[in-house]
Amino acid sequence: MIDLNKLVDYMPLILRLYFLVLFGLYSFTFALWLLYAYRVDVFALLNNPLPVNRLNQYQAPLYRLTYKLSIIGTFLFVAAEIIYVLTESSELSYIPVAIFCVIIFMPVRKLQYFQRKVFIRQCLRISTGKYAVECKFPDIIFSDLLTSYSRVIADLWLAGAILIYIVGKPTSSRRKELENEAIMSLIAAYPYAIRFRQCLIERAHADNEQGQFWSTMNAIKYLTAFPAIFLGIVGNQRMTFMWFLWNASSAINSTYSFWWDVSQDWNLDFLKDPLNDKSWKFQTRRPFSIVVYIFFSALDFILRMSWVVRVLSERHTSFFATDFGIFLMQFLEVFRRCIWVFFRIEAEASKTMAYLSVHGFNDDALSHPE
């Protein structure tokens, strides 16, 4: 039987994290392409409209940046893998990753400089839990994206510790010695704190009581993430009170977040009033049939409930504590968030009617309200 954990021996921690970033970048680029193909004015929604007199998505600055970074990042990833396989030195594999970071943040008027500057400003803005009024939607999309990368960001701290304290090829035992659950949990909670503060700011600027109410409920959703994160520090021992409390908090957060994904973020009604026939029909224009939304809602539920692996037998639970198991869970969460981003942008288009009239597309491709 194949030992899946040995597969990660060919990919040190820093490259596993880099792979997840590249996967998210490719997924976002594909989402931009597919949304535009279905006539969603995705670049206007993300405050990145097409240049004047250019009606091709390939000319959009955001698309060109993500596409180019995906290609460059892939070449650097392959180079890092070759270096690691040939030398078995994890320190050298950090160099291509560092080069990729330099390319993104370098103050050089090359490689979509203006768009990179917009991205850097966005990172600085949301790092304090704020958002720009004129860029509210893209800022919130990116902030939510960071919540799914919370464990990846926390592992960056561990990757830094491995680089500093371990020479040569790290072993699992030495890796475990460098883990600090308190610090990594604090880092993992930071993206949720960003979204929590953004919700409070949104509530303070709401025009009516209904807006204040939903902003408050959204803030509570992110607040429920903190017990699910921090109780894991003391709730690792099975069948104890803290273990049950940890799982209960995870169940509350996952269930609440799933309902919010479907009912609020994706603007679907079948969870609000499932017995009402109208809840299973669109009230606004949508690009896909109801079956597509039901399928991906079910998939979102399954991936949201990934914490259930903790209550399996110890034989199965131990697999998810290995390097490969941790990487698999991180990948599934990033994959779920990529699906969420796609339908979140599409739902915003349905509410604002941000659709394009593109030559060669039939208007019947959109699902109209019945």
C-alpha positions in Angstrom: 0.0 0.0 0.0 1.3 3.5 -0.9 2.4 5.6 2.0 0.9 9.0 1.0 2.9 10.8 3.6 6.1 9.9 1.8 4.9 11.9 -1.2 5.5 15.2 0.7 9.1 14.2 1.2 9.6 15.4 -2.3 8.0 18.7 -1.5 9.2 20.6 1.7 6.8 22.7 3.7 7.7 26.0 1.9 6.9 24.5 -1.5 3.6 23.0 -0.3 2.6 26.4 0.9 3.8 27.9 -2.4 1.8 25.3 -4.3 -1.4 26.3 -2.5 -0.8 30.0 -3.4 -0.2 29.0 -7.0 -3.4 26.9 -7.1 -5.4 29.9 -5.7 -3.8 32.1 -8.3 -4.7 29.8 -11.2 -8.2 29.3 -9.8 -8.8 33.0 -9.6 -7.5 33.5 -13.1 -9.8 30.8 -14.4 -12.8 32.3 -12.4 -12.2 35.7 -14.1 -12.1 34.0 -17.5 -15.2 31.9 -16.9 -17.3 34.7 -15.4 -16.4 36.9 -18.3 -17.3 34.1 -20.7 -20.8 34.0 -19.1 -21.1 37.7 -19.6 -20.5 38.8 -16.0 -18.9 42.2 -15.9 -16.4 40.8 -13.4 -13.7 43.4 -13.9 -16.1 46.3 -13.2 -17.3 44.5 -10.0 -13.7 44.2 -8.9 -13.1 47.9 -9.6 -10.8 46.9 -12.5 -12.6 47.9 -15.7 -11.3 47.0 -19.1 -9.3 49.7 -20.9 -11.2 52.0 -23.2 -12.0 50.5 -26.6 -10.9 47.1 -25.5 -13.7 44.5 -25.1 -11.4 41.4 -24.6 -10.9 40.1 -21.0 -7.3 39.4 -21.9 -6.6 43.1 -21.9 -7.9 43.6 -18.4 -5.0 44.6 -16.1 -6.1 42.3 -13.3 -6.4 39.3 -15.7 -3.1 40.0 -17.3 -1.4 40.2 -13.9 -2.8 37.0 -12.5 -2.1 35.2 -15.7 1.5 36.3 -15.9 2.1 35.7 -12.2 0.7 32.2 -12.6 3.1 31.3 -15.4 6.1 32.9 -13.7 5.2 31.2 -10.4 4.9 27.8 -12.1 8.4 28.1 -13.6 9.8 29.1 -10.3 8.0 26.2 -8.5 9.5 23.7 -11.0 12.9 25.2 -10.5 12.5 25.0 -6.7 11.4 21.3 -7.0 14.4 20.5 -9.2 16.8 22.2 -6.8 15.3 20.3 -3.8 15.3 16.9 -5.5 18.9 17.3 -6.7 20.3 18.8 -3.5 17.9 17.6 -0.8 18.4 21.0 0.7 15.3 22.7 1.8 17.2 26.0 2.3 17.9 26.4 -1.4 14.2 25.8 -2.3 13.3 29.0 -0.5 15.2 31.0 -3.1 12.7 30.7 -6.0 9.8 31.4 -3.5 11.6 34.6 -2.4 12.1 35.6 -6.0 8.4 35.2 -6.7 7.6 37.5 -3.7 10.2 40.1 -5.0 8.5 40.0 -8.4 5.1 40.8 -6.9 6.3 43.7 -4.6 9.2 45.1 -6.6 8.9 48.9 -7.3 9.8 48.5 -11.0 7.5 49.8 -13.8 7.3 46.4 -15.4 4.9 43.5 -15.2 1.6 45.4 -14.7 3.2 47.8 -12.3 0.1 49.9 -11.7 -2.0 46.8 -11.0 0.6 45.4 -8.6 0.7 48.8 -6.8 -3.1 48.6 -6.4 -2.7 45.1 -4.9 0.0 46.3 -2.5 -2.2 49.1 -1.4 -5.1 46.7 -0.9 -2.9 44.4 1.3 -1.8 47.4 3.4 -5.4 48.6 3.7 -7.0 45.3 4.8 -4.1 44.4 7.1 -5.6 46.9 9.6 -9.1 45.6 9.2 -10.3 48.4 6.9 -11.7 48.7 3.4 -12.0 51.4 0.9 -15.5 52.6 0.1 -14.9 52.6 -3.6 -13.2 49.2 -3.4 -15.4 47.6 -0.8 -16.4 44.5 -2.8 -12.9 43.5 -3.9 -11.4 44.3 -0.5 -14.0 42.0 1.2 -13.4 39.3 -1.4 -9.7 39.3 -0.7 -10.2 39.5 3.0 -12.5 36.4 2.9 -9.9 34.7 0.8 -7.3 35.2 3.5 -9.5 33.4 6.0 -9.2 30.2 4.0 -5.4 30.7 3.8 -5.2 31.3 7.6 -3.6 27.9 8.3 -1.3 28.4 5.3 -0.2 31.8 6.6 0.4 30.2 10.0 2.5 27.6 8.5 4.7 30.3 7.0 5.8 31.0 10.5 6.7 27.3 10.8 8.5 27.4 7.5 10.6 30.3 8.7 11.4 28.4 11.9 12.5 25.4 9.8 14.8 27.6 7.7 16.4 29.1 10.8 16.8 26.1 13.1 17.1 23.1 10.8 20.0 22.5 8.5 19.5 20.1 5.6 16.4 18.0 5.2 14.0 18.4 8.1 12.5 15.3 9.7 9.0 15.0 11.1 10.2 14.8 14.7 12.3 18.0 14.4 9.4 19.7 12.6 7.1 18.8 15.5 9.6 20.3 17.9 9.3 23.7 16.2 5.6 23.9 16.1 4.1 26.5 18.5 0.3 26.0 18.6 -0.3 29.3 20.5 1.6 31.4 18.0 0.3 29.6 15.0 -3.3 29.9 16.3 -2.9 33.6 16.8 -1.6 34.0 13.2 -4.5 31.8 11.9 -7.0 34.0 13.8 -5.7 37.2 12.3 -7.6 37.1 9.0 -10.8 36.4 10.9 -10.1 39.4 13.1 -9.7 41.5 9.9 -13.1 40.4 8.7 -14.7 40.9 12.1 -13.5 44.5 12.2 -14.6 45.2 8.7 -18.1 44.0 9.6 -18.2 46.4 12.6 -17.1 49.2 10.3 -19.8 48.2 7.8 -22.3 48.2 10.6 -21.3 51.7 11.7 -21.8 53.0 8.2 -25.1 51.1 7.5 -27.9 53.3 6.2 -30.7 51.5 8.0 -31.5 49.0 10.7 -31.6 46.1 8.3 -28.1 46.8 7.2 -26.9 47.1 10.8 -28.6 43.8 11.6 -27.0 41.8 8.8 -23.6 43.4 9.4 -23.9 42.3 13.1 -24.9 38.8 12.1 -21.9 38.6 9.7 -19.6 39.8 12.5 -21.0 37.1 14.8 -20.1 34.5 12.1 -16.5 35.5 12.2 -16.6 35.7 16.0 -17.6 32.0 16.2 -14.3 31.2 14.4 -12.2 32.2 17.4 -13.3 29.4 19.8 -12.9 26.8 16.9 -9.3 28.1 16.5 -8.1 28.6 20.0 -9.8 25.6 21.7 -7.6 23.4 19.4 -4.6 24.3 21.6 -6.1 22.6 24.7 -8.6 20.3 23.1 -6.3 17.8 21.4 -6.8 15.0 23.9 -9.8 12.9 22.8 -13.0 12.4 24.9 -12.3 15.3 27.3 -14.5 18.2 28.0 -12.3 20.6 26.1 -12.3 18.2 23.1 -16.1 18.1 23.0 -16.2 21.9 23.4 -13.7 22.3 20.5 -15.8 20.1 18.2 -19.1 21.8 19.3 -17.6 25.2 18.5 -16.4 23.9 15.1 -19.8 22.6 14.4 -21.5 25.9 15.2 -19.0 27.9 13.1 -19.2 25.5 10.1 -23.0 25.3 10.1 -23.4 29.0 10.5 -20.8 29.8 7.8 -22.4 27.3 5.4 -25.8 28.9 5.7 -24.3 32.3 5.2 -22.4 31.1 2.1 -25.5 29.9 0.4 -28.2 32.3 1.6 -26.3 35.6 1.9 -23.1 35.4 -0.1 -24.5 33.4 -3.0 -28.0 35.0 -2.8 -29.8 31.6 -2.9 -33.2 31.2 -1.2 -33.6 27.4 -0.9 -32.1 27.3 2.6 -34.2 30.3 3.9 -37.5 28.7 3.1 -37.0 25.2 1.6 -40.7 24.3 1.6 -41.6 27.3 -0.6 -41.5 26.5 -4.3 -40.4 30.0 -5.1 -37.2 29.4 -3.1 -36.2 26.9 -5.8 -36.6 29.4 -8.6 -34.6 32.4 -9.5 -35.9 35.8 -8.9 -33.1 37.5 -10.8 -31.0 36.5 -13.8 -28.4 33.8 -13.1 -26.0 32.2 -15.6 -26.5 28.6 -14.5 -29.4 26.2 -13.7 -30.6 25.6 -10.2 -29.1 22.1 -10.3 -25.6 23.7 -10.6 -26.1 25.8 -7.5 -27.5 22.9 -5.5 -24.5 20.7 -6.4 -22.0 23.3 -5.4 -23.9 24.2 -2.2 -23.8 20.5 -1.3 -20.1 20.4 -2.0 -19.6 23.6 0.1 -21.4 21.9 3.0 -19.2 18.8 2.7 -16.0 20.8 2.7 -17.2 23.1 5.5 -17.7 20.0 7.6 -14.1 18.8 7.3 -13.6 19.2 11.0 -15.6 15.9 11.4 -12.4 14.0 10.7 -11.4 14.8 14.2 -14.2 12.6 15.6 -13.3 9.5 13.6 -11.4 6.6 15.0 -7.8 7.3 16.1 -6.5 5.3 13.2 -8.2 7.6 10.7 -7.6 10.8 12.7 -3.8 10.1 12.9 -3.7 10.3 9.1 -4.9 13.9 9.1 -2.2 14.8 11.6 0.6 13.8 9.2 2.2 16.2 6.8 0.2 14.9 3.9 -3.0 14.9 5.8 -2.5 18.6 6.9 -1.6 19.5 3.3 -4.7 17.7 2.0 -7.0 19.6 4.4 -5.4 22.9 3.5 -5.8 22.2 -0.2 -9.5 21.3 0.2 -10.2 24.5 2.1 -8.5 26.6 -0.6 -10.4 24.7 -3.2 -13.7 25.4 -1.4 -12.8 29.1 -1.2 -12.1 29.2 -4.9 -15.6 27.9 -5.5 -17.0 30.4 -3.1 -15.2 33.3 -4.8 -16.6 32.3 -8.2 -20.2 32.2 -7.0 -19.8 35.2 -4.7 -18.8 37.4 -7.7 -21.6 35.9 -9.8 -24.2 36.6 -7.1 -23.0 40.2 -6.8 -23.5 40.5 -10.6 -27.1 39.1 -10.3 -27.9 41.7 -7.6 -26.4 44.7 -9.5 -27.2 43.3 -13.0 -23.6 43.7 -13.9 -23.8 41.8 -17.2 -22.2 42.4 -20.5 -23.5 42.3 -24.1 -20.7 40.3 -25.7 -20.7 39.6 -29.4 -21.2 36.0 -30.2 -23.1 35.1 -27.0 -26.8 34.3 -26.9 -28.8 36.1 -24.3 -30.6 32.8 -23.6 -27.5 31.5 -21.9 -28.6 33.4 -18.8 -31.3 31.9 -16.6 -34.1 34.5 -16.3 -36.5 34.7 -13.4 -39.7 32.8 -13.9 
